[in-house]
Amino acid sequence: MATVTVLHFSKGSCTSPGGFVDSEPRSFQSRRIPNSRNQITAYKGLRSENIVDSLRLQSNAKATSTQAKTATRRASRRPLAVVVCGKGMNLVFVGAEMAPWSKTGGLGDVLGGLPPAMAANGHRVMTIAPRYDQYKDGWDTSVQVELKVGNRVETVRFFHCYKRGVDRVFVDHPMFLAKVWGKTGGKIYGPATGTDYEDNQQRFSLFCQAALEAPRVLHLNNSEYYSGPYGEDVVFIANDWHTGLLPCYLKSMHRSRGLYRNAKVALCIHNIVYQGRFALSDFALLNLPDEFKSSLDFTDGYDEPVKGRKINWMKAGIIESDRVVTVSPHYALELVGEETGVELDGVLRMTGVTGIVNGMDVNEWNPSTDKYISTNYDTATVMDAKPLNKEALQAEVGLPVDRNIPVVAFLGRLEEQKGSDIFAKAIPEFMDENVQVIVLGTGKKKLERQLAELEDMFPDKLRAHLKFNVPMAHAIMGGADLLAVTSRFEPCGLIQLQGMRYGIPAVCSTTGGLVDTVKEGITGFHMGRFSANCNVVDKEDIEKVVKTVKRAINVYRTPAFAQMIQNCMKQDLSWKGPAKKWEQFLMSLGATGSEPGIDGEEIAPLAMENMATP
Ligand SMILES: Nc1ncnc2c1ncn2[C@@H]1O[C@H](COP(=O)(O)OP(=O)(O)O[C@H]2O[C@H](CO)[C@@H](O)[C@H](O)[C@H]2O)[C@@H](O)[C@H]1O
């Protein structure tokens, strides 16, 4: 017996006529038995009769359809899904950041962590990112393709490595390698935070086109389960505005020639604020037929980069993809709202958007093995280890060493989204408490200055580390008591997940993924929703921060806080659960040959061994 339960999404919870937001699968619709390519895997709790049936099917892979029907009928009388088998899907994730090779923020983390989790579930998984540096572990495949960008023909070369069950493919071209050196920093999109490269459209047009070539032209044989090219029956997962043209090129350059006829594209929105709005006249640079003009056409009231009518890459991605997904159910609701959809809410109401909350890399962020913290710990030892780590942290940043003073940390990009300006205005209002504040972040210069000035005001109580510093981020998670997450909006947020994994309840605004991941009084403290207007700091929002930080400090001094630490640490915040939801979502696209994968236990430990070494 081998039962595969396929979860199908059905349209539900209309937020406006014709629009919908899905956050959970809604109905069970079909079952299948494996074919000859399937892997049969037995799991904990499996009844012996099931195992016998599994083996019989495995040895008799060419079961006739009658046998298949009988097996399915028999299976339907037994408990569901004790054995899960399937040949899985061919998945191709495309994005400008891919941790640990490249990262400016959470997008890099997601494209680093979700693909191995999908591979662990038995899918064949490729990721495609630009090659920004001479990565030690990426070898030259010697495969080249020529692509038309603007009026020029450009040659790109593919580099590759196979890590944690994933084919990591890097697109090599001087437009990436000559501009960005190293693994991190704001240089991926522009020379400085908030500034774009002038040729970003050409860079990402080239990137989208290259990504469409890779599954067809690369012969990849590192996996013990698969070999050869991925072929055309693939599901592309495009990420954010810079991949918005991928579905357009798929249709205009490939499907028009009879290629990728059954391929599907899902667009994942990690942040709707960055849309790729450019001058309408730039349409000519994109080498797209006129029929795509309306998908890109966009008018707003701003003068940047030109007055009035423009093209909008994100809009094209939303319209031309088969499905749209985002990184939390609550953010999916916000995206279709007038105030929070950043002028694409109308389009998203038409297409619909599914929300799946992000997971986190529980190997990189693991307090029991973390090499950057002085005393490793788990749920049993956290109460003894935290004070030691706090003292080490205080000593490292040069604050008075005292384990009894609660340490509030803020970690993240210093931009209006993260509300570092709101936090900065609130800090003086709660500094009468016996508290220390540590900030780690880089970003807009004026926001950096604001925090540096606070350090001068409170030399014994506040430290502002205006750097991108991974070891420091880990040391903060190991030693801090509370995490301030003061975002005006937050599609998912990984910081609060990382904090909870290290036993730090978040003091967070009530928005986006923070609603889905932080439970008031259980794993954190909610401040309420902030104004979405990034140009002003609302007085009421400052009060919300002050009031809630003070409330959290009061709880810190009670036994209830120890329980909150346990609640935080005992959660499974890994990619395992989200990866299953992603599988259900991607299956719902109906790409030819798609089948569910396996449950992940067999491949996951193996996949973990082969870590990246960029
Ligand atoms: N100064 C510093 N030094 C070291 N490490 C630092 C750092 N500043 C940030 N980081 C790290 O960068 C990551 C940031 O994650 P977020 O989810 O907050 O990112 P971001 O807003 O970029 O992502 C967007 O995409 C992600 C992924 O979907 C969504 O979760 C999020 O809501 C959305 O805004 C974390 O891993 C954090 O530890």
The ligand as a MOL file (V3000), in Angstrom:
LIG
                    3D

  0  0  0     0  0            999 V3000
M  V30 BEGIN CTAB
M  V30 COUNTS 38 41 0 0 0
M  V30 BEGIN ATOM
M  V30 1 N 23.4680 44.0230 11.1280 0
M  V30 2 C 23.2810 42.7270 10.9330 0
M  V30 3 N 24.2800 41.8610 11.1520 0
M  V30 4 C 24.0990 40.5280 10.9560 0
M  V30 5 N 22.9470 39.9720 10.5310 0
M  V30 6 C 21.9320 40.7990 10.2880 0
M  V30 7 C 22.0320 42.2040 10.4740 0
M  V30 8 N 20.8520 42.7680 10.1380 0
M  V30 9 C 20.0490 41.7640 9.7690 0
M  V30 10 N 20.6830 40.5750 9.8530 0
M  V30 11 C 20.1590 39.2550 9.5000 0
M  V30 12 O 19.4360 39.4300 8.2530 0
M  V30 13 C 18.2040 38.7140 8.3190 0
M  V30 14 C 17.0490 39.6970 8.2640 0
M  V30 15 O 15.8250 39.0170 8.2440 0
M  V30 16 P 14.4200 39.7850 8.0830 0
M  V30 17 O 13.3780 38.7520 7.8890 0
M  V30 18 O 14.2710 40.7380 9.1750 0
M  V30 19 O 14.7830 40.5150 6.7440 0
M  V30 20 P 14.3400 41.4950 5.6090 0
M  V30 21 O 13.5070 42.5750 6.1160 0
M  V30 22 O 15.5890 41.8160 4.9090 0
M  V30 23 O 13.5150 40.5030 4.6690 0
M  V30 24 C 12.3230 40.4660 3.9150 0
M  V30 25 O 12.1970 39.0870 3.5060 0
M  V30 26 C 12.1380 38.1930 4.6140 0
M  V30 27 C 12.1370 36.7910 4.0460 0
M  V30 28 O 10.9430 36.4620 3.4510 0
M  V30 29 C 10.9300 38.4740 5.4780 0
M  V30 30 O 10.9980 37.6380 6.6250 0
M  V30 31 C 10.9260 39.9350 5.9280 0
M  V30 32 O 9.7480 40.2250 6.6390 0
M  V30 33 C 11.0520 40.8300 4.6990 0
M  V30 34 O 11.1010 42.1980 5.0800 0
M  V30 35 C 18.2600 37.8850 9.5860 0
M  V30 36 O 18.8550 36.6450 9.3340 0
M  V30 37 C 19.1850 38.7010 10.4980 0
M  V30 38 O 19.8130 37.9250 11.4940 0
M  V30 END ATOM
M  V30 BEGIN BOND
M  V30 1 1 1 2
M  V30 2 1 2 3
M  V30 3 2 2 7
M  V30 4 2 3 4
M  V30 5 1 4 5
M  V30 6 2 5 6
M  V30 7 1 6 7
M  V30 8 1 6 10
M  V30 9 1 7 8
M  V30 10 2 8 9
M  V30 11 1 9 10
M  V30 12 1 10 11
M  V30 13 1 11 12
M  V30 14 1 11 37
M  V30 15 1 12 13
M  V30 16 1 13 14
M  V30 17 1 13 35
M  V30 18 1 14 15
M  V30 19 1 15 16
M  V30 20 2 16 17
M  V30 21 1 16 18
M  V30 22 1 16 19
M  V30 23 1 19 20
M  V30 24 2 20 21
M  V30 25 1 20 22
M  V30 26 1 20 23
M  V30 27 1 23 24
M  V30 28 1 24 25
M  V30 29 1 24 33
M  V30 30 1 25 26
M  V30 31 1 26 27
M  V30 32 1 26 29
M  V30 33 1 27 28
M  V30 34 1 29 30
M  V30 35 1 29 31
M  V30 36 1 31 32
M  V30 37 1 31 33
M  V30 38 1 33 34
M  V30 39 1 35 36
M  V30 40 1 35 37
M  V30 41 1 37 38
M  V30 END BOND
M  V30 END CTAB
M  END
